[in-house]
Amino acid sequence: MHLLIAAAGSGSRMGADRNKLLLKIAGKTVLEWTLKSAFASEAINWIGIIGQPRDKNSICSIIDESMRSVTWINGGATRQQSVQRGLSALPSDAKSVLIHDGARCLVRPMVFDEIAEIVSSGHAVIAASQVTDTIKKVDRNREIIESPPRSDLWSAQTPQGFPVDQLKHAHSEAIAKEWNVTDDASLFERLGLPVKIYDAGPSNIKVTTPFDLVIAESLLSTKKD
């Protein structure tokens, strides 16, 4: 299975002076923890890291020599553009691909394995967790319009897995129609293509704010090397 790791972000919401994936938690950088889980997956046999050229040396320096080879891919101005470049860099024999945010460093190897199995059977699937809070939809004045039933709501995560040909077609349509989306599943939704949900649980958080760092530090500090 082929895995693309999106690592082209910044540390703006973190208030950091560098790519947040290069911040250390529990003795390793955020990206190191993500890679550790990816390399522990039995399903993944190829990894591409999509990052900004300014971070290439820093990111490549943390890749342990004992790890399987990793392909570097220059990212674009947006996440969507970065994934498009990642798809273009996939080996020609790639039939399925997983897309994962490098900031989701708490992902378990089993999640990669089980999503890869679903994708290999021809389905598109995303990791997600069921919403437990009561969600309020509001208007521009921040007045409540409705409260959607929680049973119908899931919080999208990564990894997200897709047949390569379908995902490349979806991105081509996005370019032609000038769609801007925040995850790849949204492209499938716009094209009316089915996407399954895989329950990855609430611990698969994305490290975005200083508070997330505290949570990740607490959970990762209990892990053994």
C-alpha positions as CSV (number, residue, x, y, z in Angstrom):
1,M,0.0,0.0,0.0
2,H,1.2,3.5,-0.9
3,L,1.0,6.3,1.8
4,L,1.3,10.0,1.2
5,I,1.9,12.1,4.3
6,A,0.9,15.8,4.1
7,A,3.7,17.7,5.9
8,A,3.6,21.1,4.1
9,G,1.8,23.1,6.8
10,S,3.1,25.8,9.1
11,G,3.0,26.5,12.8
12,S,0.8,29.6,12.6
13,R,-2.1,28.3,14.8
14,M,0.5,26.7,17.1
15,G,2.2,30.0,17.5
16,A,5.5,28.3,16.6
17,D,8.4,29.7,14.5
18,R,8.6,26.5,12.4
19,N,6.6,23.7,10.8
20,K,4.6,22.2,13.7
21,L,5.7,18.7,12.6
22,L,9.2,19.6,13.7
23,L,8.2,20.4,17.3
24,K,9.2,17.8,19.8
25,I,6.8,15.9,22.1
26,A,7.8,13.1,24.4
27,G,11.3,13.1,23.0
28,K,10.5,12.9,19.3
29,T,9.2,15.4,16.7
30,V,5.6,15.2,15.8
31,L,6.5,13.8,12.4
32,E,8.8,11.1,13.9
33,W,5.8,9.8,15.9
34,T,3.7,9.7,12.7
35,L,6.4,7.9,10.8
36,K,7.0,5.4,13.6
37,S,3.4,4.3,13.4
38,A,3.4,4.2,9.6
39,F,6.5,2.0,9.5
40,A,4.9,-0.3,12.1
41,S,2.1,-0.9,9.7
42,E,2.2,-4.2,7.9
43,A,0.3,-2.9,4.9
44,I,2.4,0.1,3.9
45,N,5.4,-0.5,1.6
46,W,5.9,2.9,0.1
47,I,5.8,6.4,1.8
48,G,5.9,9.8,0.2
49,I,6.3,12.9,2.4
50,I,4.8,16.1,0.8
51,G,6.5,19.2,2.3
52,Q,7.7,22.6,1.6
53,P,11.2,23.0,0.1
54,R,12.3,25.1,3.1
55,D,11.6,22.2,5.4
56,K,13.2,19.5,3.3
57,N,16.6,19.3,5.1
58,S,15.0,19.4,8.5
59,I,12.5,16.7,7.8
60,C,14.9,14.4,5.9
61,S,17.4,14.7,8.8
62,I,14.9,13.0,11.2
63,I,14.3,10.0,9.1
64,D,16.2,7.2,10.8
65,E,18.5,5.1,8.6
66,S,16.8,1.9,9.8
67,M,13.5,3.1,8.3
68,R,12.4,2.0,4.9
69,S,13.1,4.5,2.1
70,V,10.9,7.6,2.0
71,T,10.3,9.7,-1.1
72,W,10.4,13.5,-0.8
73,I,7.7,15.5,-2.7
74,N,7.6,19.3,-2.9
75,G,4.2,20.5,-1.8
76,G,2.0,23.3,-3.2
77,A,0.5,26.4,-1.9
78,T,-2.5,24.6,-0.4
79,R,-3.2,21.1,1.0
80,Q,-5.2,20.3,-2.1
81,Q,-2.4,21.3,-4.4
82,S,0.1,19.3,-2.3
83,V,-2.0,16.1,-2.6
84,Q,-2.2,16.7,-6.3
85,R,1.6,16.7,-6.5
86,G,1.8,13.7,-4.3
87,L,-0.5,11.7,-6.6
88,S,1.7,12.7,-9.6
89,A,4.7,11.3,-7.7
90,L,3.2,7.9,-7.0
91,P,4.8,4.9,-8.6
92,S,3.1,3.9,-11.8
93,D,1.9,0.6,-10.3
94,A,0.0,2.2,-7.5
95,K,-3.6,1.1,-7.4
96,S,-4.6,2.4,-4.0
97,V,-3.3,5.2,-1.8
98,L,-3.7,6.4,1.8
99,I,-3.5,10.2,2.5
100,H,-2.5,11.1,6.1
101,D,-1.9,14.4,7.9
102,G,1.6,14.3,9.4
103,A,0.1,16.1,12.4
104,R,-2.0,13.1,13.4
105,C,0.9,11.5,15.3
106,L,-1.3,9.4,17.6
107,V,-2.6,7.2,14.8
108,R,-2.2,3.5,15.5
109,P,-0.6,1.1,13.0
110,M,-3.7,-1.0,13.0
111,V,-5.7,2.0,11.6
112,F,-3.4,2.1,8.6
113,D,-3.7,-1.7,8.1
114,E,-7.5,-1.9,8.4
115,I,-8.1,1.1,6.2
116,A,-5.7,-0.3,3.6
117,E,-7.6,-3.6,3.6
118,I,-10.9,-1.7,2.9
119,V,-9.3,0.4,0.1
120,S,-7.7,-2.8,-1.5
121,S,-11.2,-4.1,-2.0
122,G,-12.1,-1.1,-4.1
123,H,-13.8,1.2,-1.6
124,A,-13.0,4.8,-0.6
125,V,-12.8,5.2,3.2
126,I,-11.8,7.7,5.8
127,A,-10.9,7.5,9.4
128,A,-13.4,9.4,11.6
129,S,-14.8,9.5,15.1
130,Q,-18.5,9.9,16.1
131,V,-19.4,13.3,17.5
132,T,-20.2,13.3,21.2
133,D,-20.9,17.0,21.7
134,T,-24.2,18.6,20.7
135,I,-23.5,20.5,17.5
136,K,-25.2,23.8,16.7
137,K,-25.5,25.2,13.2
138,V,-25.5,29.0,13.2
139,D,-26.0,31.9,10.8
140,R,-23.7,34.8,10.2
141,N,-25.0,36.5,13.3
142,R,-24.1,33.5,15.4
143,E,-27.7,32.7,16.1
144,I,-28.6,29.0,16.2
145,I,-30.4,27.7,13.2
146,E,-30.6,24.0,14.1
147,S,-29.1,21.2,16.2
148,P,-28.3,18.2,13.9
149,P,-28.7,14.8,15.5
150,R,-25.4,13.5,16.8
151,S,-26.1,10.0,15.5
152,D,-25.6,11.5,12.0
153,L,-22.4,13.4,12.7
154,W,-18.8,12.2,12.4
155,S,-15.6,14.2,12.7
156,A,-13.4,13.5,9.7
157,Q,-9.8,12.4,10.3
158,T,-7.0,10.8,8.4
159,P,-5.8,8.4,7.0
160,Q,-8.2,8.6,4.1
161,G,-7.9,5.9,1.4
162,F,-8.9,5.8,-2.2
163,P,-8.4,4.0,-5.5
164,V,-5.7,6.0,-7.2
165,D,-7.5,6.4,-10.6
166,Q,-10.6,7.7,-8.9
167,L,-8.8,10.1,-6.7
168,K,-6.7,11.5,-9.6
169,H,-9.9,12.0,-11.6
170,A,-11.5,13.8,-8.6
171,H,-8.5,16.2,-8.4
172,S,-8.7,16.8,-12.1
173,E,-12.3,17.8,-11.8
174,A,-11.4,20.0,-8.9
175,I,-8.9,21.9,-11.0
176,A,-11.3,22.2,-13.9
177,K,-14.2,23.4,-11.7
178,E,-12.1,25.4,-9.3
179,W,-13.2,23.5,-6.2
180,N,-11.4,24.2,-3.0
181,V,-11.8,21.6,-0.3
182,T,-10.2,20.7,3.0
183,D,-10.0,16.9,2.5
184,D,-10.0,14.5,-0.3
185,A,-13.3,12.8,0.7
186,S,-15.0,16.1,-0.1
187,L,-14.1,15.7,-3.7
188,F,-15.7,12.3,-3.8
189,E,-18.8,13.7,-2.2
190,R,-19.1,16.4,-4.8
191,L,-18.8,13.8,-7.6
192,G,-21.4,11.6,-5.9
193,L,-18.9,8.8,-5.2
194,P,-19.5,6.7,-2.1
195,V,-17.1,7.0,0.9
196,K,-17.2,4.7,3.9
197,I,-16.5,5.6,7.5
198,Y,-13.9,3.8,9.6
199,D,-14.2,4.4,13.3
200,A,-10.7,5.4,14.5
201,G,-11.9,6.7,17.8
202,P,-11.4,10.1,19.4
203,S,-7.7,9.7,20.3
204,N,-6.5,10.1,16.7
205,I,-6.3,13.9,17.1
206,K,-4.6,16.4,14.9
207,V,-1.9,18.4,16.7
208,T,-2.8,22.0,15.8
209,T,-2.8,24.1,18.9
210,P,-0.6,24.2,22.1
211,F,-3.4,22.4,23.9
212,D,-3.2,19.5,21.4
213,L,0.6,19.3,22.2
214,V,-0.2,18.8,25.9
215,I,-2.7,16.0,25.1
216,A,-0.3,14.3,22.7
217,E,2.6,14.6,25.1
218,S,0.5,12.9,27.8
219,L,-0.5,10.0,25.6
220,L,2.8,9.5,23.9
221,S,4.9,9.6,27.0
222,T,3.3,6.3,28.0
223,K,4.5,4.6,24.8
224,K,7.7,2.5,24.8
225,D,10.2,2.9,22.0
